[in-house]
Structures are given as C-alpha cells and as structure tokens.
Amino acid sequence: MANTIHLKVATADRLLVDSEVSAVECPCTTGYIGVLPGHAPLVSTLGLGTLTYTPAGAGSQKNVTVTSGFIQVLDNSVRVLADSAEII
C-alpha cells in the first residue's frame, strides 16, 4: 500500500489541484467523507463545502471550496469534478 494518494480537483474549464497527498476530506451530499491511501473504490455526488487535503510530506492542510459535482476514488487516486471550485 502506498503512503500517498493522487488528487485532482477540476472544473469544466480548469484544473485547480494535481498533487500527491496523504489525506483528503470532501463534502458529499450525505456528509463529509475522508479518504486515506488504500481507500475502497467509491463514486459520490459532491455537496457544497470545503475540500481539505494534506500534501505529501510535511505540508500543512490546504482548502478548496467546491459546489456540486462528483468525486471518484479508484486505484489510490481521487478525482473531483466540481461545478465550481476556488482555492482558499
């Protein structure tokens, strides 16, 4: 099992995050979910809220505000396609 997950956060017109991370917390329509390396495959709809991730290594947490869209967790990667998103 790897110690990192590859995270991509995008909207229809731009890529906001493309990075190796150690953890992701994402707002879904049914509540927040946490994703760590080795997470089971998952597809869910995004809710409105703040996606938080921890860059690999000794980085501090970073935040992205997202609105509706989708999240996919598969093969140690997390892909988020949001209707709108902004790095905060």
Phi and psi in degrees as a GROMACS rama.xvg file:
@    title "Ramachandran Plot"
@    xaxis  label "Phi"
@    yaxis  label "Psi"
@TYPE xy
-76.3596  161.597  ALA-2
-94.3554  -1.3794  ASN-3
-133.224  166.055  THR-4
-127.261  143.633  ILE-5
-89.7952  123.188  HIS-6
-111.701  128.979  LEU-7
-125.138  128.593  LYS-8
-123.034  123.107  VAL-9
-141.58  158.391  ALA-10
-113.901  -177.467  THR-11
-63.5816  -25.0913  ALA-12
-114.85  -3.86077  ASP-13
-160.18  156.364  ARG-14
-101.368  120.453  LEU-15
-95.0107  -39.241  LEU-16
-134.685  133.751  VAL-17
-146.634  88.2144  ASP-18
-151.641  155.618  SER-19
-84.0275  130.442  GLU-20
-133.196  164.016  VAL-21
-100.747  -17.9567  SER-22
-162.019  151.918  ALA-23
-136.721  138.024  VAL-24
-124.717  125.286  GLU-25
-130.775  138.221  CYS-26
-79.3804  124.703  PRO-27
-115.369  170.705  CYS-28
-66.0264  -21.0085  THR-29
-103.382  6.79854  THR-30
129.386  176.517  GLY-31
-77.3197  143.606  TYR-32
-121.433  147.372  ILE-33
-108.504  139.086  GLY-34
-126.164  123.855  VAL-35
-117.386  165.883  LEU-36
-53.0059  138.213  PRO-37
85.6798  9.11559  GLY-38
-60.7602  146.057  HIS-39
-65.1464  152.392  ALA-40
-56.9857  144.228  PRO-41
-157.47  142.041  LEU-42
-131.741  132.354  VAL-43
-149.136  163.806  SER-44
-91.0935  142.558  THR-45
-79.5526  149.405  LEU-46
-107.027  -171.247  GLY-47
-91.0614  129.193  LEU-48
165.896  -162.25  GLY-49
-111.147  120.369  THR-50
-83.9047  127.562  LEU-51
-117.038  135.069  THR-52
-139.417  154.414  TYR-53
-113.267  113.21  THR-54
-58.9417  150.069  PRO-55
-59.5641  149.773  ALA-56
88.6235  -144.459  GLY-57
-100.242  29.1052  ALA-58
-74.1933  155.345  GLY-59
-88.3075  161.882  SER-60
-61.5749  146.447  GLN-61
-124.473  156.328  LYS-62
-129.647  145.09  ASN-63
-135.851  126.265  VAL-64
-81.4576  129.91  THR-65
-128.35  152.833  VAL-66
-122.535  179.402  THR-67
-35.6456  151.656  SER-68
159.85  -145.448  GLY-69
-139.237  153.545  PHE-70
-126.262  139.032  ILE-71
-128.55  130.57  GLN-72
-115.972  121.101  VAL-73
-160.286  133.517  LEU-74
51.0106  49.7722  ASP-75
59.5575  33.6009  ASN-76
-138.719  150.641  SER-77
-122.343  124.251  VAL-78
-118.192  125.977  ARG-79
-120.063  122.486  VAL-80
-115.689  108.573  LEU-81
-108.456  149.686  ALA-82
-63.0588  -40.0443  ASP-83
-148.09  150.395  SER-84
-156.425  144.319  ALA-85
-141.278  135.315  GLU-86
-74.8412  130.982  ILE-87
